[in-house]
Amino acid sequence: MRPFNKAEPAACTRIIGLGVLTVLLTAESALAQDWPQWRGPNRDGVVASFREPASWPDTLARRWSIEVGLGYATPILVGDRIYMFTRQGEDEVMMALEAATGDVIWRTGYAAPFSMSPAANRHGDGPKASPTFADGRLYALGMGGVVSAFDAGTGERVWQTPPTPPGPLYGTAMSPLVDGDRVIVHVGEHGRGALTAFDRDTGDVVWTWDGDGPGYGSPIAVDFEGVRHVVTFTEEKLIGVSAEDGELLWERPYTTQSTQNTITPLVYENTLVVSGLRNGVQRITVQRQGDRWVAENVWDNREVALYMSNAVIADDVLFGMSSLNSGQYFGVDLENGRTLWTSDPRQGTNAAIVRAGDFLLILEDDAELIVVRASRTAFDPIRRYEVADSATWAEPVIAGNRMFVKDVRTLALWILN
């Protein structure tokens, strides 16, 4: 790996190929699947619309780059628009851009002063939570706990909650979940708070669960035995609540070092796959036993553990970056929990992993993109590309042959052929 260049990127750098670019991107847009929320359509990091190159090029072509602001919320791709949620000065800003050119369509913001804990100053003042698009609206959680709804066509703010007491120590990071007519997000402060379902049209509170403070991971919605569960990490627990009324259905203690539950659960064959810092990886069944719900381990692998890097699933294998050994890639058999392979240690501190066809596209936080074959036998990198001039903490968005990369301040479009 290479250290990233800590110099600030040039403001509003723009490289736009003309002529065939417009035709190429228009055709790709028609084929590409939207990326409407954190980790894609199913919150699992899987790209459904990837177009594999005939051969991986020696270098990638950058079509455009534009300064959009601080933070590492994931870009949201819907049709021919990219939506970004960032910080510009003291404001949190939502923007709509033309995906083909990077041109700004609209921009709206609100005052959101925030001062990061000194322990995490290098990550900046956010926002960290990715917005969610649903039926023409964008829903966002700001660093200070403000929940907002915007009209995706015009940028008009539809509703917004007032700031809550100080949130988790390092700011909010939970990306809102839209499930039916509700927006679900954990608001509140360290040690206490409420997982809350808001009416997505009005912002009115539909239900709350206040049994713990917020974690940093994002919730998912999954059906077990015909009952819709909202599953998420809180500060010190893994919980499942009823999506209908917020009733607690089950919970498990889940504490990690510094109480930093940061991972979004995955679903595998009607079970959950979860992990945490120095807590290993678990596959969990959720079943009704009499008049109660029980969440129990299928297996528990303590050889690897996720921290801030979420994993992906391909062909019954969990691929991820373990926080152990100073960053080590791994493959785990999801049927039995056995570690299939680990890479050399000291790979890095964070990796945003996306599954695209038979490949893993891994964006490390030093702005290096690694193309890896999804293998049951070994860590198999086949290409490495430099795709930014500063740190890359946001997950890339991939659609067709396009890849959108957010670094410290800028968003860029790269072509994967």
C-alpha positions in Angstrom: 0.0 0.0 0.0 1.1 3.6 -0.5 0.6 6.5 2.0 -2.0 9.0 0.6 -1.0 12.5 -0.2 -2.2 14.7 2.7 -2.2 17.9 0.6 -5.7 19.3 0.0 -7.1 18.5 -3.4 -7.5 21.5 -5.7 -10.9 23.2 -5.4 -13.4 22.2 -8.0 -11.0 20.2 -10.1 -12.9 19.1 -13.1 -11.8 16.7 -15.9 -14.6 16.0 -18.3 -14.2 14.0 -21.5 -16.5 15.3 -24.2 -18.0 13.7 -27.3 -18.4 10.0 -26.7 -18.6 10.4 -22.9 -22.2 11.6 -23.0 -23.3 8.7 -25.2 -21.3 6.2 -23.1 -22.7 7.3 -19.8 -26.2 7.7 -21.1 -26.2 4.1 -22.3 -24.7 2.9 -19.0 -27.3 4.8 -17.0 -30.0 2.9 -18.7 -28.4 -0.4 -17.7 -27.1 0.5 -14.3 -29.0 -0.3 -11.1 -29.6 2.5 -8.6 -27.6 2.7 -5.4 -30.3 4.3 -3.2 -28.8 3.8 0.3 -26.0 2.6 2.5 -24.3 -0.5 1.0 -26.7 -0.6 -2.0 -30.2 -1.8 -2.7 -30.1 -4.6 -0.1 -27.6 -3.1 2.4 -25.2 -5.9 1.7 -22.5 -4.3 -0.5 -23.5 -6.3 -3.6 -23.6 -4.7 -7.0 -26.2 -6.2 -9.3 -25.4 -4.1 -12.4 -21.6 -4.6 -12.7 -20.1 -4.9 -16.2 -16.8 -6.8 -16.0 -14.1 -5.5 -18.4 -12.9 -7.8 -21.1 -9.5 -7.3 -19.4 -8.7 -5.1 -16.4 -6.8 -2.0 -17.7 -3.4 -0.8 -16.4 -5.0 2.5 -15.3 -8.5 3.8 -14.8 -9.9 6.8 -16.6 -11.2 9.7 -14.5 -14.1 11.5 -16.2 -14.7 14.3 -13.7 -13.9 15.4 -10.2 -15.7 18.1 -8.1 -15.3 19.4 -4.6 -18.4 18.6 -2.6 -17.4 19.0 1.1 -16.2 17.0 4.1 -17.5 13.8 5.5 -17.7 10.2 4.3 -21.4 9.6 3.6 -21.7 7.2 0.6 -22.8 8.8 -2.7 -26.4 7.9 -3.6 -27.1 7.1 -7.3 -30.7 7.2 -8.6 -31.2 7.3 -12.3 -29.0 10.0 -13.8 -28.4 11.8 -10.5 -25.9 11.6 -7.7 -26.9 12.8 -4.2 -24.2 13.8 -1.7 -24.6 14.7 2.0 -21.5 16.6 3.3 -20.2 19.4 5.5 -19.4 22.8 4.0 -18.2 25.1 6.8 -20.7 25.1 9.6 -23.5 23.7 7.4 -24.6 20.2 6.6 -25.4 20.2 2.9 -27.5 17.9 0.6 -26.6 18.2 -3.1 -27.9 16.8 -6.3 -25.4 16.3 -9.2 -25.6 15.2 -12.8 -24.0 11.7 -12.8 -22.6 12.1 -16.3 -20.8 15.5 -15.7 -20.7 16.3 -12.0 -22.7 19.5 -12.6 -24.6 20.7 -9.6 -28.4 20.6 -10.0 -29.4 21.9 -6.6 -27.8 22.5 -3.2 -29.5 23.0 0.2 -28.1 23.1 3.7 -28.8 24.0 7.3 -26.6 25.2 10.2 -25.1 22.2 12.0 -22.0 23.2 14.1 -20.2 20.2 15.4 -16.8 19.6 17.1 -15.4 16.1 16.9 -13.9 14.4 20.0 -10.1 14.9 19.9 -9.6 11.1 19.8 -11.2 11.1 16.3 -10.2 14.5 14.9 -8.5 13.0 11.9 -11.9 11.8 10.7 -13.3 15.3 10.6 -16.7 16.6 11.7 -18.8 14.4 9.4 -21.4 13.7 8.4 -20.8 10.0 8.5 -24.3 8.6 7.9 -25.3 8.0 4.3 -28.6 9.3 3.2 -31.4 7.0 1.9 -33.5 7.6 -1.2 -37.1 6.4 -1.3 -40.0 7.5 -3.6 -38.6 10.9 -4.5 -37.3 11.8 -1.1 -33.9 11.7 0.7 -33.6 11.0 4.4 -30.5 11.9 6.3 -29.1 11.8 9.9 -26.7 14.6 10.7 -23.8 14.5 13.1 -25.8 16.3 15.8 -28.7 13.9 15.6 -30.9 16.0 13.3 -33.1 13.8 11.0 -34.1 15.5 7.7 -36.3 14.7 4.7 -35.6 16.5 1.4 -37.5 16.5 -1.9 -35.0 14.8 -4.3 -36.3 16.7 -7.3 -35.9 20.2 -5.9 -33.9 20.0 -2.7 -36.7 21.5 -0.7 -36.6 20.5 3.0 -39.9 18.6 3.7 -39.4 18.1 7.4 -36.6 18.1 10.0 -36.3 17.1 13.7 -34.6 19.4 16.2 -31.1 18.5 17.4 -31.0 15.9 20.1 -28.6 15.8 23.1 -25.0 14.9 22.2 -24.9 11.6 20.4 -22.3 8.9 20.5 -18.8 9.9 21.4 -17.6 10.1 17.8 -20.8 11.5 16.3 -23.6 9.7 14.5 -23.0 7.2 11.8 -26.2 5.1 11.5 -27.7 5.4 8.0 -31.5 5.7 8.1 -33.5 2.7 7.1 -36.7 3.2 5.1 -39.1 0.3 5.7 -42.6 0.8 4.3 -43.9 4.2 5.3 -41.4 4.7 8.1 -37.8 6.0 8.5 -36.0 4.2 11.3 -32.9 5.6 13.0 -31.4 5.6 16.5 -31.3 9.1 17.9 -30.1 10.2 21.3 -26.9 10.4 23.4 -24.1 8.2 24.8 -25.7 5.8 27.3 -29.3 6.4 26.3 -31.4 7.2 23.3 -34.2 5.8 21.3 -34.4 3.7 18.2 -37.2 5.7 16.5 -39.6 5.1 13.6 -40.6 8.4 12.0 -43.5 8.7 9.6 -41.6 9.3 6.3 -44.2 11.8 5.0 -44.5 14.0 8.1 -41.6 13.3 10.5 -44.1 12.3 13.3 -42.8 9.7 15.7 -44.6 6.3 15.2 -42.8 4.3 17.8 -39.6 4.3 19.9 -37.5 1.7 21.8 -35.3 3.3 24.4 -33.5 0.4 26.0 -29.9 1.5 25.1 -27.9 4.3 23.5 -27.1 4.4 19.7 -24.4 2.4 18.1 -22.5 3.3 14.9 -23.7 0.5 12.6 -26.9 0.7 10.5 -30.1 -1.2 10.9 -31.6 -3.8 8.5 -35.2 -5.1 8.2 -35.6 -8.9 7.9 -38.6 -11.3 8.2 -38.3 -14.3 10.6 -41.2 -16.7 10.7 -43.5 -14.1 9.1 -42.7 -11.3 11.5 -40.8 -8.2 10.4 -37.7 -7.5 12.6 -35.6 -4.4 12.6 -32.1 -5.6 13.6 -29.4 -3.3 14.7 -26.4 -2.9 17.1 -27.0 -0.5 19.9 -24.2 0.8 22.2 -24.0 -2.5 24.1 -26.4 -4.9 22.5 -27.6 -6.6 19.3 -31.4 -6.3 19.2 -34.4 -7.2 17.1 -37.6 -5.1 17.5 -40.9 -5.3 15.8 -41.0 -3.2 12.7 -44.7 -2.6 13.3 -44.6 -1.2 16.8 -41.0 -1.2 18.1 -41.6 -3.9 20.7 -38.4 -5.6 21.7 -38.5 -9.1 20.4 -35.0 -10.3 21.4 -31.6 -8.9 22.5 -28.1 -10.2 23.1 -25.4 -8.4 25.1 -22.7 -7.2 22.6 -20.0 -5.1 24.0 -16.8 -4.3 22.1 -13.7 -2.4 23.0 -14.7 1.3 23.7 -18.3 0.2 23.1 -17.9 0.8 19.4 -20.5 -1.4 17.7 -20.0 -0.3 14.1 -21.1 -3.1 11.8 -24.3 -3.5 9.7 -25.6 -7.1 10.1 -25.8 -9.3 7.1 -28.5 -11.9 6.2 -27.4 -15.4 5.1 -30.0 -18.1 4.4 -32.5 -16.7 7.0 -29.8 -16.2 9.6 -27.8 -13.2 10.7 -24.0 -12.7 10.4 -22.6 -10.2 12.8 -19.2 -9.1 14.2 -17.5 -6.6 16.3 -14.1 -5.3 17.4 -12.3 -8.3 19.1 -15.6 -10.1 19.3 -15.0 -12.5 16.4 -17.8 -13.3 13.8 -21.0 -15.1 14.6 -23.8 -16.6 12.6 -27.1 -16.4 14.5 -30.5 -18.0 14.2 -33.6 -16.1 15.3 -36.5 -18.4 16.1 -39.7 -18.3 18.1 -39.7 -20.6 21.1 -43.1 -20.7 22.7 -44.1 -17.1 23.4 -40.7 -15.6 23.0 -38.0 -15.1 20.4 -34.5 -16.6 20.9 -31.3 -15.6 19.0 -28.6 -18.3 19.2 -25.3 -19.0 17.6 -24.9 -21.4 14.8 -21.2 -20.9 15.1 -18.7 -18.4 16.6 -15.4 -17.8 14.8 -12.8 -16.0 17.0 -10.0 -16.1 14.5 -11.1 -12.9 12.7 -13.2 -9.9 13.7 -14.7 -6.9 11.9 -14.2 -3.3 13.2 -15.1 -0.4 10.8 -14.9 -2.5 7.6 -18.1 -4.3 6.6 -18.0 -7.6 4.9 -19.7 -9.1 1.8 -21.0 -12.6 1.0 -20.3 -14.5 -2.2 -20.9 -18.2 -2.9 -21.3 -19.1 0.8 -18.2 -17.3 1.8 -17.9 -14.2 4.0 -15.1 -11.9 2.7 -13.8 -9.1 4.9 -11.0 -7.3 6.6 -10.3 -8.3 10.1 -9.1 -5.8 12.7 -6.7 -8.3 14.0 -3.0 -8.4 12.9 -3.1 -4.7 11.9 -5.7 -5.4 9.2 -5.9 -8.8 7.5 -8.3 -9.9 4.7 -10.1 -13.2 5.2 -12.5 -15.7 3.8 -14.9 -17.6 6.2 -17.1 -20.6 5.2 -20.6 -19.5 6.2 -21.9 -23.0 6.5 -19.5 -24.1 9.3 -17.7 -20.9 10.4 -14.3 -22.3 9.4 -11.6 -19.8 8.3 -10.7 -20.7 4.7 -7.8 -18.3 4.4 -6.2 -15.1 5.7 -4.0 -12.6 3.8 -0.7 -11.3 5.0 -1.1 -9.0 8.0 -0.7 -5.2 8.1 -3.0 -4.5 5.2 -4.5 -1.3 6.6 -7.0 0.2 9.0 -10.1 0.3 6.9 -11.4 -1.1 3.7 -14.8 -0.5 1.9 -15.6 -3.8 0.2 -18.0 -4.2 -2.6 -18.9 -7.4 -4.4 -19.2 -7.0 -8.2 -19.8 -10.3 -10.0 -16.9 -12.6 -9.3 -14.8 -9.8 -8.0 -14.3 -7.9 -4.7 -13.6 -4.2 -5.3 -11.8 -3.0 -2.2 -11.2 0.7 -1.6 -8.7 1.1 1.2 -8.5 4.3 3.2 -5.3 5.3 1.5 -7.1 5.7 -1.8 -5.9 2.5 -3.3 -8.6 0.4 -5.1 -7.7 -3.4 -5.1 -9.5 -5.7 -7.6 -9.6 -9.1 -6.0 -11.0 -12.4 -7.3 -13.6 -13.8 -4.9 -11.8 -17.1 -4.0 -12.4 -19.8 -1.5 -8.7 -20.6 -1.3 -6.6 -17.4 -1.1 -6.5 -13.6 -1.2 -6.1 -13.1 -4.9 -5.6 -9.5 -6.0 -5.3 -9.0 -9.7 -5.1 -5.1 -10.1 -4.4 -2.1 -7.9 -5.4 1.5 -8.8 -4.9 4.9 -7.3 -8.3 6.6 -7.3 -8.0 9.8 -5.1 -5.5 12.3 -3.7 -6.6 12.1 -0.1 -8.1 9.6 2.4 -11.1 7.5 1.2 -13.4 6.4 4.0 -16.7 6.4 2.1 -17.8 3.2 0.2 -17.5 3.5 -3.5 -20.7 3.3 -5.6 -20.5 1.0 -8.7 -23.0 0.8 -11.5 -22.3 -0.8 -14.9 -18.7 0.3 -15.7 -18.9 3.5 -13.6 -17.4 4.0 -10.1 -18.1 7.0 -8.0 -15.4 7.7 -5.3 -15.7 10.2 -2.4 -12.4 11.2 -0.7 -11.9 13.9 2.0 -13.5 16.7 0.0 -14.1 15.6 -3.6 -16.3 13.2 -5.6 -15.0 11.7 -8.8 -16.3 9.4 -11.5 -14.0 6.7 -12.8 -14.6 4.3 -15.6 -13.8 0.6 -15.1 -12.7 -0.4 -18.6 
